[in-house]
Every structure is written in structure tokens, then in C-alpha cells.
Amino acid sequence: MQRARGGEGEVHELSELVDAIVASYRSDPRAHHIGRRFLPSRDEIIEIAELLLQLVYPGYFGRQGLTEENIAYHVGELVSTLRDKLRRQIELCLCYACECVGHAQKPPPELEAEAARLASTFLARIPEVRATLITDVQAAYDGDPAATNLDEIILPYPGILAITVYRFAHELHRMGIALMPRIMTEWAHARTGADIHPGASIGPGFFLDHATGAVIGETTRIGKSVKLYQGVTLGALSHPRDERGRVIREDQRHPTVQDGVTIYANATVLGGQTVVGEGAVVGGSVFLTRSVPPRSRVVLRPEELPVRETGELEE
């Protein structure tokens, strides 16, 4: 009998807890997706990113043992699977965007057709994106004396994974597809430590050395053959607001980095008006909020570092 009374008490406590949690949903509409229909699948979008890795770097990701005899069949199978997943997730993203602004609660036929069109457009860009990624892989090999071959760049280097996912997410971002590009780049962020917004513009031959802690903001503009080291931040100096106090999102808030620039570890470059000129070098730990001319060098003055021999008494 005592055990039964304990059970009733637990049921009552559980019921009260459930009521309290549900009440918290009703009291604050933020951070829940209740009473709405459309939301893309994070898991399926990650699967799309992994399929793209298999297409771009065949034999390195996914199936191994590929040959000239089976490669066409393998690619056809991947593209077919990718197309179906893309259509579905792009359609959900389009419906989600409509729902967010109070449009139709069910996907109209034109959104389904638009999703198919966008998926086909995206797939058609894969060879061009892959050609750009090859320049990134080559830049990483050319810029890192520790690398012994391209295999060592493609398989383990986090910078290559981050830039690969970014380049495909950037294509989706350019198409105006909501949410999906951010899910892709934040997945890569979690795996690599490099945070690249899909809205950033990055030229070919980009090398993100070590990658960990690098941050590249949404409106950053990076030219070709640029090299960034770990911990570099290309960020906003401030967030301009309109007369109602809302953040203005359309203006360029992040810097422009021109062709051939090298920015060393833990440097911070801020501001939409800041331009790092072609061929410039920004040293480690520099904090930069103004433009620098082409082929210049920006370094910190070396601080005094007193060194005492072991056993020397401090004064």
C-alpha cells in the first residue's frame, strides 16, 4: 500500500511538472515551434552536406574502391539521392519562409515547382564549385610545408572541410534559401572550430590554416589567394541600428580583404569600411579597425619580455 501511495505521488508530481513546462511554452512564444507546420530537417541537411563531400572528393568520403568502370554509376546514384533530399528540404525552407511572414499554411504547387527548379540549379553548379575547391586544396598544400600530399589535405584538414561546406552553403544563400545554409555551416563550425557565415564572399585559392577559432562574418569580402591562420576574426566593428533601435542587416558590416593577403593567428579585423589592401600582411594578435594600403605590413611592437635564469633572485 505504501508503494502504491508513493506511485500516486510521483504521478501527481509528474503531472504538475508537465503542466508547468507547457505553461512556460504558452507564456513565452519564443524558442518553440508549436502550432506551425514547416521546418527543414537538420539531420537531412547534414546528410546533404555529407553527400556533397562524397561528390566533390570521390574515394575520400563514402564509398572507396572506385574505378573508371563504376564511377559513373556511383555518381548517378549519389546525384539521384541528393536531388530528392534537396528538393524536399528546399521546399520546406520555402514553406518555412512563407509561414514566418504569415503566408499560406500549406505548400502551394508553385513552391514545389520552385524547389525543384532551385535544386536543379544548385546541382548544375557542383562542377564549378568543385573546380574552385580544388584551388583551395592546392593553396593549402602549397602553403603548408608540413603537408606531404593532397591526400593529407583533403582527409584530415579541418580548414578544407569548413571551406567545402561553406562554398555549397554560399550557393544556397545566394539563391535566397532560408535556414538551410546556416545549418550546413554551423554543422561544419561544430566539427572544425571555424565559423564561416554562408553570406561571406570568398575568392578561389583560399587557405584557412589550422582553422580553429577563425570567424568570418556575413558581409566579409575576401579576394583570391588569401591565407588566414587560426583565431582570426573578420568581424563587425559595431551593429548600426535604425530609428526604432533595430539592427540594420543589409549594410556591409565586415571588412574587405583583397587578393593575396595573409593574416596571422589571433588577429582581429573589424568594420565594414576596413579594407586590407592587396598583398598586405597582418601580424598575429593585431587589432585592426582601419584600412591598410596594399603590400603593407601591420605588426605589433614587441613587448619587453624579461627572462631570468633559473635560481636568479627576483628584485
Secondary structure as UniProt FT lines:
FT   HELIX           2..27
FT   TURN            30..31
FT   HELIX           42..56
FT   TURN            59..60
FT   TURN            68..70
FT   HELIX           71..100
FT   TURN            101..102
FT   HELIX           109..124
FT   HELIX           126..143
FT   TURN            145..146
FT   HELIX           150..154
FT   TURN            155..156
FT   HELIX           158..174
FT   TURN            175..176
FT   HELIX           180..192
FT   STRAND          195..196
FT   TURN            198..199
FT   STRAND          201..202
FT   STRAND          207..208
FT   TURN            212..213
FT   STRAND          215..216
FT   TURN            218..219
FT   STRAND          221..222
FT   STRAND          227..228
FT   TURN            230..231
FT   STRAND          233..235
FT   TURN            243..244
FT   STRAND          256..257
FT   TURN            259..260
FT   STRAND          262..263
FT   TURN            265..266
FT   STRAND          268..270
FT   TURN            272..273
FT   STRAND          275..276
FT   TURN            278..279
FT   STRAND          281..282
FT   TURN            284..285
FT   STRAND          287..288
FT   TURN            294..295
FT   STRAND          297..298
FT   TURN            310..311
//
